[in-house]
Amino acid sequence: MNPPITFTVADLARDEGLAFRCFCGTRTFRRHELVALVGADARLNHIGLRRELWCATCREPPLDGQIVVVEDGSDT
């Protein structure tokens, strides 16, 4: 039996990030920000459960998340 495929932060392209929506609005994290906060090996399917990415205003976990292309493409 093959193990399920699980994508991680390291699998994101350099110009991609994650946009999390909560009751307050939407916050977008660039790839390099995600690596600094949760590490490159953090699984994307459970990343919204990480408290480091919860909303600082309402202190709630995100309602949903999407992979987005970061407009300026800057990544260090």
C-alpha positions as CSV (number, residue, x, y, z in Angstrom):
1,M,0.0,0.0,0.0
2,N,1.3,3.4,-1.0
3,P,1.4,6.1,1.7
4,P,-0.9,9.1,1.0
5,I,0.7,12.1,-0.7
6,T,1.0,15.0,1.7
7,F,2.3,18.3,0.5
8,T,4.5,20.5,2.8
9,V,5.5,24.1,2.9
10,A,8.7,23.1,1.0
11,D,6.5,21.9,-1.9
12,L,5.2,25.4,-2.5
13,A,6.7,27.3,-5.4
14,R,8.9,30.3,-4.6
15,D,6.1,32.7,-5.7
16,E,3.3,31.0,-3.8
17,G,1.9,31.5,-0.4
18,L,-1.1,30.6,1.7
19,A,-4.1,32.9,2.3
20,F,-6.0,32.2,5.5
21,R,-9.5,33.7,6.0
22,C,-11.0,34.3,9.5
23,F,-13.8,36.4,10.9
24,C,-11.6,39.5,10.7
25,G,-10.4,39.2,7.1
26,T,-7.7,37.5,5.1
27,R,-4.0,37.2,5.9
28,T,-1.5,36.0,3.3
29,F,1.8,34.4,4.3
30,R,4.6,34.1,1.8
31,R,6.5,30.9,1.5
32,H,9.6,32.3,3.3
33,E,7.3,33.5,6.2
34,L,5.8,30.1,6.5
35,V,9.2,28.5,6.7
36,A,10.2,30.9,9.4
37,L,7.0,30.4,11.4
38,V,6.3,26.6,11.1
39,G,9.2,25.1,9.2
40,A,9.6,23.7,5.7
41,D,8.3,20.3,6.7
42,A,4.9,21.5,8.0
43,R,2.1,19.6,6.3
44,L,-0.3,21.8,4.4
45,N,-3.4,19.8,5.2
46,H,-3.1,20.6,8.9
47,I,-1.2,23.9,8.8
48,G,-4.3,26.0,9.9
49,L,-4.2,24.2,13.2
50,R,-0.8,25.7,14.0
51,R,-1.2,28.5,16.6
52,E,1.5,30.5,15.0
53,L,-0.8,31.2,12.0
54,W,-4.0,32.0,14.0
55,C,-5.4,35.5,13.7
56,A,-3.7,38.0,16.1
57,T,-6.9,40.1,16.3
58,C,-9.7,37.6,16.9
59,R,-7.3,34.8,18.2
60,E,-9.2,32.2,16.2
61,P,-8.0,29.5,13.8
62,P,-8.6,30.2,10.1
63,L,-11.9,29.2,8.6
64,D,-10.2,28.1,5.4
65,G,-7.0,28.5,3.4
66,Q,-6.0,28.7,-0.2
67,I,-2.7,28.5,-2.1
68,V,-2.2,31.9,-3.8
69,V,0.4,33.4,-6.1
70,V,2.2,36.3,-4.4
71,E,2.1,39.3,-6.6
72,D,5.6,40.8,-6.2
73,G,7.3,37.4,-6.3
74,S,9.9,38.4,-3.7
75,D,11.2,35.5,-1.7
76,T,14.5,35.2,0.1
